[in-house]
Each structure stands twice: as C-alpha cells, then as structure tokens.
Amino acid sequence: MSTSSTVHNSQYWENFRITPADIEHLVNFLVDREHPETLQALAYEVVRYRHEEAMNSLRDILSQGQVYRPEAVYGVGEKVIFPHLNNALAEVSAVRPGHNPEYEPFSVMQVRMQSGVLREFVIDLKREHPLNTVADMPVEDLAVDDLYEQYGVKVQKALRSALEMNVQFLAVAERWFLRDLVMEISPGQLNIAEALLDMSGGGPTPTEAFLEDMDLPSEIALPLKIFSLENALLRDHRFDEVGPSGQGLWYLRRMEPKQVLETPPPLRYMPIPYNRGLLDETMLSLEKLVDDEWGDAAPDVSKDETVTVVLTYPHWRSKTLPLAARVARLFPTAHVTDRIMFSFVDGATQEEFPGWVVRSGRYVFGLADWYAKHEVGVGAYIDLKRDAASGRIVVNLRKIRARRREWLRTVTAEDGQLNFEVTRSPVSCEFDELAAVAVPDPDSVDALAEKLQRSSLESLMETAFGGLAGLSLQRAVHGVTLYSVLNLLRRVAPAPMLAALAASSRYVSLGDNYWAYRGEES
C-alpha cells in the first residue's frame, strides 16, 4: 500500500524501483509538455507523482474509517485506520472491558485486519498516549522539494537505467523525449548543416545556428526542433558533438585535428600486467606524486584552484597535457561525447586559443603553438586554473627572468641505441630537476622507440637505467627520472616500472625512491 507514511520513510527510497506506472506517467508528462526534459526534471516528476499518489491513497483510506486513538471509543462494525501500522484498515469485531490494576478502567477492541488476522487494541484509555496526537494526514506538509533533495540522486540513477532500456525514450545531450514524437530531419537539411560548418572552418557551431536555414515547421516548439536536429546530427558520421554537458556544439569530423581523432603515437598506452603487492609505501607515494593519467592509484584530488602539471616527454612531443584525476576536474566534461572543445587562455598574454579534451585517450590537445612560443621543455612546471566566469582554462608557465642555459640530462639516439650525457641546454621556465630531460632530436628517438616497440619492459628499463646510472658518480637513479626517460621509449605508468624494479634481482632500493644496481649500493 503506497501511502504518505511510506513515501516519507527512508526505507521506501532505499528499495526504490521504477515501475510501469512511473513510465506511463512520464510518457503522459512529456506528451503534455511537448518538449524534451533533463533527467533531473524527470526524476523530480517521478518523486512528485509518487508523493501525490501516496497522498491520494491516504485520503482514500481516511474516507473509509476513523483514525485509531487509544482515548477514543469504537463500536462493533466500525472501520478503523492505524497510522502506526502503515495506515492499515481494519473492522471492529468485538469490544470487551480491559483489566489492569495500574490503569483506570479501559476497554479492548478486537479488530480483523484486511489480511484476516485478528488483533486487539486498547480504547477508552483515560491517560496520555503518543498515538492520541497522530495527525489524520501524517507529514503531508513535507514538501516534494525536501524529498527530492534527500533521494533525488537515487531516483535519477534508477530512472536513467530504466529509460535507457525502454525503446519509447530517446536521449540527446542529456535531455529525454519520446522517440515517436521526434521530428524527421531530411538528408537535404543535414547537407545544409555540413555546408554551414564547412564555411565556418569546421566549427564549433551551436545547434540553434542551423535552424534559420533549414525551414523547419513553425508550429513545432523550439526545444523539440533542437532536440530532433541534434538527434539527426548525432546519427550522421559527418558530424561530431564537441560541446560540454548541456551545450550542443558541432564540428565537422573531417576537419578536426588528426591528433584529436587519433591518439598520437607517444601517448598510446597498453596496460602492462604487474604485481601491485610489490609496491611499498614509498613507491605508492611516488605513484601519487607522478599522477600519471593511466595510473592505478586513487590520487588525493586537491581542491586548490591551481593545479600544477610536470610535463613528460609523451605530452611534450604530442603537444598535449595529461587528463589525470587532479587535472580532469578543471576541464569540461560530457556524458556521451568523447571529444570536447573549449578555450585555453595564455595567462601571460591573455591570448585565447582552442583546446580539445579527448576522454578516451585521457589527454588534452591544443598546445603546439603555445609550447613553441614559450620554449617549453620536458619537465617544465605548467600551472592550470579554470576561469569560473567563462569556463576557459588559464595556462601559465613559471617564467624565469631571462633565458639561460642549465646542465640537463640529454638523450639522443644513434646507431640503434640511446646515448646519455649531461649538456648545457637552454631553459625559459622553472622545471622539475628529477623529470627534466633534453631531447634535441626527438625524431631519431621516436624512430628508435618504434624499432623497440616489441621489447619487454625489463629490457627497456635496463637501457634507461644503465644510461642514467652512468651520469651519476653514485650511479643512483631516482624513480621519477627513470619514469621520465623510460617514457621516451614506451608509454609506461609508474606502478609497472616500480614493480619491475622490486621484482628484479638486478636492482636494489637505496630509500627515498633512489635505486642502484645490486652490488653497487655502497
């Protein structure tokens, strides 16, 4: 029995399920509204509908009998409602005197519940009792808004699952409508959209900008026109929806940057099996510090407005940024689309330029000119901040007063092998000394990496470790440095590398994430 007392009970919502009656109500709701609605709006309507049904059910019950009060008197044949029993309805079958020397004279009524069970209740009780103050309409004044605030997220989750499995409903850009009521968009109208995007350099163009040239029926409401057109564009491979959640922006797929459509080779990641049990607390702290976008650690996501990234070789080479957990919270998101277009702002010059979030590849593209202009190198500190008003991402370097030359690890490739040395290299900004590496000829390094793509992690690690150990009098190599150089040859997250170090008899930990060849630790 659905009543107000159950609707306002937490257990009711813990066990919440979408019913056919809910679906039927939402169908009628959308037909009446004649335009798409968000999942949040539909979930709110389900809560409102359930509340209304509960109150109607309660009113119906209350019309059938009297609310039970221990102080009241009832006669045989009367119908009685028990609020404390989920508003159960029963009929009085007998009344007898009660016997208890601690109480004044009272009576006991026997009632037959709707299930057929006989129960007895005190009546004509001449003393205070909590049930004497129960309202006829329990908690009716608790607003639907309050219910939705408490249980809306749970309802949304259940509703999304139910709507996705129901062929009557269609979702576009996080809005839902009835599939049979969606307008048909002709091939000619889609060709118009392609031409408009072509003339604008590929995009991005909001959905509304296409409508003026498409001659859609004037009697159709604008929200439904937009919904129908977006549905057609999504089903046509020529078009890519690149807007953040709740914002329809379109781009011609053939005019998108190649690095957005295809993950750049240095960023292509293949998971490497490893034993995570080999990682001690020091190694796990390094994994969090590096915050690799393909790492397995759950990082401590900072709430600071500014997030700092240490640029690694794969991202320097691909002109990208990692979409790791700390960074991802700054960038626009979307529920369905893989590629999202937004704007960067150079914090030094206030120049604006386009950027792309590629969710499947876990990277952000669009920094080629910015890297070149500021002479950004591997290991540079890059500070990112989201402008709350515009949603743009402000990108800054930690500039130094004047360009200078610093002693840096330098890696080149020649005759099928990596060469390591320390050279004076130009720098224009602050950098992480452990991660920094100069790569004067990245083409030759990438060519060697291509030849070594079938090599094992252990083999590549030996190449990198041996070269780095030779640069130090102590022949010690820090984990961050090894990670940085190893990623010249293959895209590797820190945890598999650290596990391989721990598992190998060739290496020994010196503490603080420094490693040496076994036998050389002294």
Secondary structure, DSSP 8 states (H G I E B T S, - for coil): ---HHHHTSHHHHHT----HHHHHHHHHHHHHH-S-EEHHHHHHHHHHHHHHHHHHHHHHHHTTSEE--TTS---TT-EEEEGGGTTEEEEEEEEEE---TTS-S-EEEEEEETTS-EEEEEES--S--GGGG--SSTTTTS-HHHHHHHHHHHHHHHHHHHHHT-TTEEEETTEEEEGGGS----HHHHHHHHHHHHHTTT--EETHHHHTTT---TTS-HHHHHHHHHHHHHTSTTEEE---TT--EEEEGGGS-HHHHS--GGG--------GGG--HHHHHHHHHHT-TT--S-------SEEEEE--HHHHHHTEEE--HHHHTTS---SS-SEEEEEEEETTT--EEEEEEETTTTEEE--HHHHHHHT--TTBEEEEEE-TTT--EEEEE-EEEEEEEEEEEEEEEETTEEEEEEEEEEEEE-B-TTT--B-S-HHHHHHHHHHTTTS-HHHHHHHHHHHHHTT-TT--EEHHHHHHHHHHHS---HHHHHHHHHH-SSEEEEETTEEEETT---
